[in-house]
């Protein structure tokens, strides 16, 4: 599977960890949107698109966001979901989301990350040297 296009959408806030969103096209036939480019403690990395996990209300069945205390539909108190002891804040935040699409193999994850980060570096460098790239 080949990555045939990577589009980068830079975020304006320089002090935030989220630097950009990417849209990646595979084999000119399949698109994945909302891949995040994030500044971590050891450099840039990508995070795949995800959605928040919801839990049903035991009384009315309405699906509420994980960690909600009360049902948004009927107002009844929701049971607290227990977490394993020693689980840190980053893992608990991660367990509240589920990837929509993600690479299965480590080698494809590395290939995808390399291509997205290369496109990000190119796009973020356009602001200062836009005219010099046009001659390529």
N, CA, C and O atoms as a DFTB+ gen file, in Angstrom:
544 C
 N C O
     1  1       0.849      -1.170       0.000
     2  2       0.000       0.000       0.000
     3  2       0.894       1.233       0.000
     4  3       1.814       1.349       0.810
     5  1       0.615       2.140      -0.907
     6  2       1.414       3.359      -1.023
     7  2       0.625       4.572      -0.569
     8  3      -0.581       4.672      -0.797
     9  1       1.322       5.485       0.072
    10  2       0.730       6.780       0.408
    11  2       0.901       7.649      -0.822
    12  3       2.024       7.935      -1.235
    13  1      -0.217       8.073      -1.410
    14  2      -0.149       8.845      -2.645
    15  2      -0.298      10.343      -2.425
    16  3       0.046      11.128      -3.308
    17  1      -0.810      10.761      -1.250
    18  2      -0.912      12.188      -0.961
    19  2      -0.993      12.405       0.550
    20  3      -1.628      11.638       1.273
    21  1      -0.337      13.465       1.002
    22  2      -0.431      13.890       2.399
    23  2      -0.705      15.387       2.391
    24  3       0.070      16.165       1.836
    25  1      -1.804      15.781       3.004
    26  2      -2.129      17.198       3.141
    27  2      -2.036      17.569       4.615
    28  3      -2.524      16.847       5.484
    29  1      -1.406      18.699       4.878
    30  2      -1.185      19.166       6.250
    31  2      -1.984      20.444       6.475
    32  3      -1.994      21.347       5.638
    33  1      -2.650      20.498       7.618
    34  2      -3.409      21.682       8.017
    35  2      -2.830      22.154       9.348
    36  3      -3.127      21.589      10.401
    37  1      -1.993      23.204       9.288
    38  2      -1.302      23.714      10.467
    39  2      -2.284      24.352      11.440
    40  3      -3.284      24.944      11.034
    41  1      -1.987      24.225      12.724
    42  2      -2.763      24.891      13.769
    43  2      -2.035      26.182      14.120
    44  3      -0.806      26.230      14.099
    45  1      -2.793      27.227      14.442
    46  2      -2.223      28.552      14.657
    47  2      -1.546      28.749      16.002
    48  3      -0.642      29.577      16.110
    49  1      -1.946      28.025      17.017
    50  2      -1.425      28.284      18.360
    51  2      -0.055      27.617      18.564
    52  3       0.020      26.394      18.680
    53  1       1.023      28.406      18.609
    54  2       2.375      27.837      18.721
    55  2       2.695      27.234      20.082
    56  3       3.611      26.416      20.177
    57  1       1.975      27.606      21.142
    58  2       2.286      27.103      22.477
    59  2       1.602      25.789      22.805
    60  3       1.867      25.212      23.860
    61  1       0.741      25.305      21.946
    62  2       0.001      24.061      22.195
    63  2       0.781      22.859      21.664
    64  3       1.663      23.000      20.817
    65  1       0.439      21.676      22.175
    66  2       1.103      20.443      21.733
    67  2       0.620      19.991      20.362
    68  3       1.385      19.394      19.605
    69  1      -0.657      20.271      20.026
    70  2      -1.199      19.901      18.716
    71  2      -0.679      20.882      17.677
    72  3      -1.003      22.069      17.724
    73  1       0.120      20.398      16.746
    74  2       0.751      21.254      15.751
    75  2      -0.011      21.301      14.433
    76  3      -0.017      22.331      13.759
    77  1      -0.661      20.184      14.054
    78  2      -1.337      20.143      12.758
    79  2      -2.245      18.919      12.680
    80  3      -2.165      17.996      13.490
    81  1      -3.111      18.954      11.672
    82  2      -3.896      17.784      11.281
    83  2      -3.418      17.364       9.907
    84  3      -2.995      18.202       9.111
    85  1      -3.481      16.079       9.624
    86  2      -3.082      15.565       8.321
    87  2      -4.216      14.749       7.709
    88  3      -4.970      14.078       8.414
    89  1      -4.321      14.821       6.392
    90  2      -5.211      13.964       5.621
    91  2      -4.315      13.142       4.701
    92  3      -3.535      13.698       3.927
    93  1      -4.427      11.822       4.784
    94  2      -3.548      10.933       4.029
    95  2      -4.373      10.096       3.058
    96  3      -5.372       9.485       3.436
    97  1      -3.932      10.081       1.784
    98  2      -4.584       9.277       0.754
    99  2      -3.707       8.062       0.450
   100  3      -2.497       8.190       0.266
   101  1      -4.326       6.892       0.400
   102  2      -3.637       5.634       0.109
   103  2      -4.064       5.129      -1.260
   104  3      -5.257       5.028      -1.546
   105  1      -3.086       4.809      -2.110
   106  2      -3.329       4.224      -3.436
   107  2      -4.360       5.000      -4.256
   108  3      -5.091       4.400      -5.044
   109  1      -4.430       6.314      -4.087
   110  2      -5.422       7.155      -4.785
   111  2      -6.838       6.617      -4.644
   112  3      -7.685       6.864      -5.503
   113  1      -7.106       5.874      -3.553
   114  2      -8.414       5.229      -3.427
   115  2      -9.037       5.320      -2.043
   116  3     -10.244       5.119      -1.904
   117  1      -8.240       5.620      -1.007
   118  2      -8.764       5.599       0.363
   119  2      -8.149       6.748       1.150
   120  3      -6.939       6.968       1.084
   121  1      -8.981       7.492       1.902
   122  2      -8.517       8.665       2.643
   123  2      -8.748       8.482       4.138
   124  3      -9.791       7.980       4.557
   125  1      -7.765       8.893       4.938
   126  2      -7.912       8.954       6.391
   127  2      -7.671      10.403       6.788
   128  3      -6.611      10.964       6.509
   129  1      -8.664      11.007       7.446
   130  2      -8.587      12.405       7.879
   131  2      -8.334      12.471       9.384
   132  3      -8.491      11.488      10.107
   133  1      -7.940      13.653       9.825
   134  2      -7.771      13.970      11.249
   135  2      -6.671      13.184      11.949
   136  3      -6.798      12.857      13.129
   137  1      -5.594      12.878      11.235
   138  2      -4.399      12.348      11.883
   139  2      -3.713      13.556      12.520
   140  3      -3.465      14.553      11.841
   141  1      -3.410      13.479      13.793
   142  2      -2.849      14.626      14.510
   143  2      -1.322      14.562      14.528
   144  3      -0.733      13.494      14.697
   145  1      -0.691      15.731      14.351
   146  2       0.750      15.876      14.540
   147  2       0.912      16.547      15.898
   148  3       0.436      17.663      16.107
   149  1       1.579      15.867      16.813
   150  2       1.681      16.317      18.199
   151  2       3.140      16.452      18.609
   152  3       3.982      15.631      18.246
   153  1       3.425      17.513      19.380
   154  2       4.755      17.714      19.946
   155  2       4.800      17.030      21.303
   156  3       4.141      17.463      22.248
   157  1       5.580      15.960      21.394
   158  2       5.723      15.231      22.649
   159  2       7.027      15.590      23.331
   160  3       7.772      16.445      22.851
   161  1       7.304      14.938      24.447
   162  2       8.534      15.224      25.187
   163  2       9.782      14.814      24.421
   164  3      10.850      15.389      24.627
   165  1       9.661      13.818      23.532
   166  2      10.825      13.380      22.757
   167  2      10.687      13.710      21.279
   168  3      11.304      13.052      20.441
   169  1       9.888      14.717      20.944
   170  2       9.767      15.154      19.554
   171  2       8.368      14.965      19.001
   172  3       7.425      14.653      19.728
   173  1       8.257      15.165      17.688
   174  2       6.969      15.053      17.014
   175  2       6.560      13.601      16.820
   176  3       7.407      12.733      16.610
   177  1       5.260      13.341      16.893
   178  2       4.713      12.030      16.570
   179  2       3.304      12.227      16.039
   180  3       2.748      13.322      16.127
   181  1       2.720      11.154      15.483
   182  2       1.355      11.243      14.981
   183  2       0.420      10.452      15.896
   184  3       0.812       9.468      16.523
   185  1      -0.831      10.916      15.948
   186  2      -1.887      10.202      16.670
   187  2      -3.021       9.974      15.681
   188  3      -3.439      10.892      14.975
   189  1      -3.504       8.765      15.639
   190  2      -4.545       8.408      14.682
   191  2      -5.888       8.994      15.125
   192  3      -6.090       9.287      16.303
   193  1      -6.814       9.163      14.155
   194  2      -8.136       9.699      14.514
   195  2      -8.846       8.762      15.486
   196  3      -8.773       7.540      15.357
   197  1      -9.533       9.355      16.460
   198  2     -10.194       8.549      17.482
   199  2     -11.516       9.200      17.875
   200  3     -11.815      10.335      17.502
   201  1     -12.289       8.445      18.635
   202  2     -13.548       8.976      19.151
   203  2     -13.625       8.629      20.627
   204  3     -13.001       7.678      21.097
   205  1     -14.419       9.435      21.359
   206  2     -14.579       9.173      22.788
   207  2     -15.461       7.956      22.996
   208  3     -16.450       7.760      22.289
   209  1     -15.094       7.145      23.973
   210  2     -15.891       5.974      24.326
   211  2     -17.082       6.438      25.155
   212  3     -16.944       7.311      26.011
   213  1     -18.241       5.859      24.904
   214  2     -19.457       6.223      25.628
   215  2     -19.918       5.046      26.464
   216  3     -19.673       3.890      26.120
   217  1     -20.600       5.353      27.585
   218  2     -21.149       4.303      28.436
   219  2     -22.660       4.509      28.540
   220  3     -23.116       5.641      28.701
   221  1     -23.443       3.429      28.452
   222  2     -24.899       3.576      28.533
   223  2     -25.374       3.799      29.971
   224  3     -24.794       3.272      30.921
   225  1     -26.439       4.590      30.108
   226  2     -27.071       4.806      31.407
   227  2     -27.834       3.530      31.758
   228  3     -28.590       3.029      30.925
   229  1     -27.660       2.989      32.966
   230  2     -28.375       1.766      33.343
   231  2     -29.889       1.975      33.447
   232  3     -30.650       1.011      33.361
   233  1     -30.329       3.214      33.630
   234  2     -31.755       3.492      33.785
   235  2     -32.467       3.676      32.437
   236  3     -33.496       3.051      32.184
   237  1     -31.905       4.550      31.565
   238  2     -32.609       4.853      30.306
   239  2     -31.881       4.373      29.056
   240  3     -32.469       4.368      27.974
   241  1     -30.610       3.968      29.175
   242  2     -29.858       3.456      28.030
   243  2     -29.158       4.520      27.199
   244  3     -28.463       4.183      26.241
   245  1     -29.324       5.813      27.540
   246  2     -28.674       6.888      26.786
   247  2     -27.160       6.752      26.903
   248  3     -26.643       6.464      27.983
   249  1     -26.443       6.958      25.789
   250  2     -24.985       6.815      25.798
   251  2     -24.333       8.138      26.176
   252  3     -24.419       9.122      25.442
   253  1     -23.684       8.143      27.328
   254  2     -22.994       9.309      27.867
   255  2     -21.492       9.145      27.697
   256  3     -20.992       8.025      27.589
   257  1     -20.766      10.279      27.673
   258  2     -19.323      10.213      27.581
   259  2     -18.747       9.527      28.811
   260  3     -19.274       9.656      29.916
   261  1     -17.671       8.803      28.603
   262  2     -16.990       8.122      29.693
   263  2     -16.623       9.128      30.776
   264  3     -16.263      10.262      30.461
   265  1     -16.706       8.741      32.035
   266  2     -16.408       9.550      33.218
   267  2     -17.482      10.580      33.539
   268  3     -17.268      11.422      34.410
   269  1     -18.651      10.543      32.854
   270  2     -19.757      11.430      33.233
   271  2     -20.310      10.960      34.563
   272  3     -20.358       9.759      34.828
   273  1     -20.727      11.899      35.402
   274  2     -21.281      11.543      36.705
   275  2     -22.786      11.336      36.645
   276  3     -23.339      10.526      37.389
   277  1     -23.454      12.082      35.746
   278  2     -24.910      12.003      35.629
   279  2     -25.302      11.822      34.170
   280  3     -24.594      12.273      33.270
   281  1     -26.427      11.163      33.938
   282  2     -26.935      10.921      32.591
   283  2     -27.430      12.235      31.979
   284  3     -28.152      12.990      32.630
   285  1     -27.049      12.502      30.752
   286  2     -27.489      13.708      30.059
   287  2     -28.939      13.617      29.604
   288  3     -29.517      14.629      29.208
   289  1     -29.534      12.448      29.648
   290  2     -30.920      12.257      29.219
   291  2     -31.894      12.286      30.402
   292  3     -32.841      13.073      30.415
   293  1     -31.653      11.424      31.390
   294  2     -32.622      11.312      32.494
   295  2     -32.123      11.918      33.804
   296  3     -32.900      12.066      34.747
   297  1     -30.845      12.268      33.876
   298  2     -30.310      12.920      35.068
   299  2     -29.919      11.997      36.211
   300  3     -29.451      12.472      37.246
   301  1     -30.099      10.688      36.051
   302  2     -29.746       9.781      37.140
   303  2     -28.224       9.638      37.246
   304  3     -27.497       9.827      36.270
   305  1     -27.766       9.303      38.444
   306  2     -26.330       9.156      38.688
   307  2     -25.813       7.913      37.977
   308  3     -26.444       6.856      38.003
   309  1     -24.655       8.059      37.343
   310  2     -24.043       6.944      36.620
   311  2     -23.034       6.241      37.513
   312  3     -22.405       6.883      38.354
   313  1     -22.870       4.934      37.344
   314  2     -21.856       4.218      38.139
   315  2     -20.460       4.643      37.691
   316  3     -20.220       4.865      36.504
   317  1     -19.551       4.754      38.645
   318  2     -18.167       5.108      38.326
   319  2     -17.466       3.878      37.776
   320  3     -17.615       2.776      38.304
   321  1     -16.706       4.075      36.719
   322  2     -15.937       2.978      36.133
   323  2     -14.617       2.901      36.876
   324  3     -13.876       3.880      36.952
   325  1     -14.329       1.726      37.425
   326  2     -13.079       1.583      38.178
   327  2     -11.909       1.406      37.222
   328  3     -12.031       0.789      36.163
   329  1     -10.767       1.966      37.627
   330  2      -9.535       1.855      36.852
   331  2      -8.526       1.082      37.672
   332  3      -8.556       1.143      38.901
   333  1      -7.626       0.350      37.016
   334  2      -6.607      -0.374      37.763
   335  2      -5.749       0.573      38.589
   336  3      -5.459       1.689      38.156
   337  1      -5.343       0.135      39.776
   338  2      -4.507       0.941      40.661
   339  2      -3.159       1.180      39.986
   340  3      -2.587       0.281      39.368
   341  1      -2.666       2.412      40.118
   342  2      -1.365       2.750      39.528
   343  2      -1.446       3.246      38.105
   344  3      -0.416       3.568      37.514
   345  1      -2.630       3.320      37.535
   346  2      -2.758       3.798      36.162
   347  2      -2.606       5.316      36.178
   348  3      -3.321       6.004      36.906
   349  1      -1.674       5.842      35.375
   350  2      -1.432       7.282      35.403
   351  2      -2.428       8.040      34.527
   352  3      -3.233       7.439      33.816
   353  1      -2.359       9.359      34.590
   354  2      -3.335      10.216      33.893
   355  2      -3.285      10.046      32.384
   356  3      -4.328      10.094      31.733
   357  1      -2.099       9.847      31.804
   358  2      -2.017       9.715      30.344
   359  2      -2.685       8.429      29.870
   360  3      -3.332       8.422      28.822
   361  1      -2.539       7.346      30.621
   362  2      -3.198       6.097      30.245
   363  2      -4.706       6.181      30.398
   364  3      -5.440       5.617      29.586
   365  1      -5.185       6.880      31.433
   366  2      -6.630       6.980      31.620
   367  2      -7.245       7.833      30.526
   368  3      -8.349       7.542      30.066
   369  1      -6.549       8.883      30.100
   370  2      -7.048       9.706      29.001
   371  2      -7.066       8.896      27.717
   372  3      -7.998       9.007      26.921
   373  1      -6.045       8.086      27.513
   374  2      -5.958       7.263      26.318
   375  2      -7.057       6.201      26.314
   376  3      -7.587       5.877      25.251
   377  1      -7.411       5.653      27.479
   378  2      -8.423       4.608      27.532
   379  2      -9.822       5.156      27.311
   380  3     -10.756       4.379      27.112
   381  1      -9.994       6.478      27.340
   382  2     -11.291       7.096      27.069
   383  2     -11.544       7.258      25.581
   384  3     -12.651       7.618      25.182
   385  1     -10.544       7.001      24.755
   386  2     -10.666       7.153      23.311
   387  2     -10.361       5.826      22.625
   388  3      -9.602       5.001      23.135
   389  1     -10.969       5.643      21.464
   390  2     -10.731       4.439      20.670
   391  2     -10.380       4.873      19.252
   392  3     -11.084       5.691      18.660
   393  1      -9.286       4.326      18.702
   394  2      -8.881       4.668      17.339
   395  2      -9.965       4.275      16.341
   396  3     -10.575       3.211      16.450
   397  1     -10.188       5.150      15.372
   398  2     -11.126       4.856      14.284
   399  2     -10.414       4.033      13.211
   400  3     -10.969       3.075      12.671
   401  1      -9.184       4.424      12.917
   402  2      -8.352       3.704      11.950
   403  2      -6.929       3.740      12.479
   404  3      -6.504       4.738      13.062
   405  1      -6.193       2.659      12.278
   406  2      -4.807       2.642      12.742
   407  2      -4.017       1.571      12.012
   408  3      -4.587       0.584      11.546
   409  1      -2.671       1.766      11.906
   410  2      -1.821       0.756      11.274
   411  2      -1.761      -0.501      12.131
   412  3      -1.798      -0.423      13.359
   413  1      -1.669      -1.643      11.494
   414  2      -1.600      -2.904      12.222
   415  2      -0.149      -3.281      12.521
   416  3       0.153      -3.793      13.599
   417  1       0.740      -3.028      11.574
   418  2       2.140      -3.403      11.783
   419  2       2.980      -2.197      12.183
   420  3       2.673      -1.061      11.820
   421  1       4.038      -2.460      12.930
   422  2       4.961      -1.402      13.352
   423  2       5.649      -0.779      12.142
   424  3       5.869       0.432      12.112
   425  1       5.990      -1.591      11.149
   426  2       6.685      -1.055       9.977
   427  2       5.800      -0.085       9.201
   428  3       6.284       0.937       8.713
   429  1       4.498      -0.396       9.082
   430  2       3.614       0.538       8.382
   431  2       3.381       1.796       9.215
   432  3       3.267       2.886       8.654
   433  1       3.307       1.669      10.547
   434  2       3.168       2.844      11.413
   435  2       4.366       3.769      11.221
   436  3       4.199       4.984      11.112
   437  1       5.562       3.209      11.180
   438  2       6.778       4.012      10.990
   439  2       6.771       4.692       9.631
   440  3       7.132       5.865       9.526
   441  1       6.362       3.967       8.576
   442  2       6.267       4.526       7.229
   443  2       5.269       5.687       7.206
   444  3       5.569       6.747       6.657
   445  1       4.098       5.495       7.793
   446  2       3.062       6.525       7.830
   447  2       3.555       7.752       8.608
   448  3       3.400       8.882       8.144
   449  1       4.142       7.534       9.777
   450  2       4.634       8.640      10.583
   451  2       5.722       9.404       9.847
   452  3       5.736      10.634       9.867
   453  1       6.629       8.692       9.202
   454  2       7.720       9.337       8.451
   455  2       7.164      10.239       7.363
   456  3       7.601      11.381       7.223
   457  1       6.213       9.745       6.598
   458  2       5.638      10.533       5.492
   459  2       4.856      11.744       6.001
   460  3       4.960      12.829       5.429
   461  1       4.080      11.572       7.063
   462  2       3.295      12.685       7.609
   463  2       4.226      13.744       8.198
   464  3       4.019      14.936       7.973
   465  1       5.243      13.330       8.945
   466  2       6.152      14.298       9.550
   467  2       7.001      15.018       8.507
   468  3       7.324      16.192       8.682
   469  1       7.366      14.332       7.426
   470  2       8.075      14.988       6.326
   471  2       7.190      16.068       5.707
   472  3       7.655      17.179       5.454
   473  1       5.926      15.750       5.464
   474  2       4.991      16.726       4.891
   475  2       4.772      17.883       5.855
   476  3       4.657      19.032       5.427
   477  1       4.714      17.594       7.151
   478  2       4.554      18.644       8.158
   479  2       5.754      19.597       8.136
   480  3       5.583      20.816       8.145
   481  1       6.961      19.040       8.107
   482  2       8.166      19.868       8.084
   483  2       8.188      20.749       6.837
   484  3       8.564      21.919       6.910
   485  1       7.787      20.190       5.694
   486  2       7.722      20.961       4.456
   487  2       6.699      22.084       4.567
   488  3       6.981      23.221       4.189
   489  1       5.527      21.776       5.076
   490  2       4.446      22.760       5.180
   491  2       4.781      23.839       6.206
   492  3       4.518      25.016       5.962
   493  1       5.352      23.463       7.340
   494  2       5.671      24.452       8.367
   495  2       6.834      25.343       7.940
   496  3       6.974      26.453       8.453
   497  1       7.663      24.881       7.018
   498  2       8.769      25.685       6.514
   499  2       8.375      26.632       5.404
   500  3       9.163      27.506       5.042
   501  1       7.176      26.487       4.847
   502  2       6.733      27.337       3.739
   503  2       6.590      28.793       4.134
   504  3       6.798      29.681       3.308
   505  1       6.238      29.052       5.389
   506  2       6.023      30.422       5.830
   507  2       7.232      31.314       5.599
   508  3       7.087      32.475       5.217
   509  1       8.443      30.767       5.834
   510  2       9.641      31.582       5.701
   511  2      10.315      31.441       4.336
   512  3      10.983      32.373       3.889
   513  1      10.157      30.294       3.663
   514  2      10.866      30.082       2.399
   515  2       9.938      29.590       1.301
   516  3      10.304      28.694       0.540
   517  1       8.751      30.156       1.206
   518  2       7.756      29.707       0.229
   519  2       8.253      29.853      -1.209
   520  3       8.050      28.952      -2.023
   521  1       8.893      30.964      -1.530
   522  2       9.317      31.201      -2.918
   523  2      10.469      30.298      -3.341
   524  3      10.585      29.989      -4.526
   525  1      11.326      29.863      -2.417
   526  2      12.456      29.023      -2.792
   527  2      12.044      27.602      -3.123
   528  3      12.770      26.918      -3.844
   529  1      10.897      27.123      -2.622
   530  2      10.438      25.762      -2.900
   531  2       9.812      25.649      -4.290
   532  3       9.798      24.561      -4.864
   533  1       9.295      26.747      -4.841
   534  2       8.555      26.685      -6.096
   535  2       9.423      26.286      -7.280
   536  3       8.883      25.837      -8.291
   537  1      10.736      26.427      -7.204
   538  2      11.604      26.094      -8.317
   539  2      11.918      24.614      -8.418
   540  3      12.565      24.199      -9.380
   541  1      11.492      23.816      -7.479
   542  2      11.821      22.387      -7.475
   543  2      10.968      21.639      -8.458
   544  3      11.103      20.423      -8.594
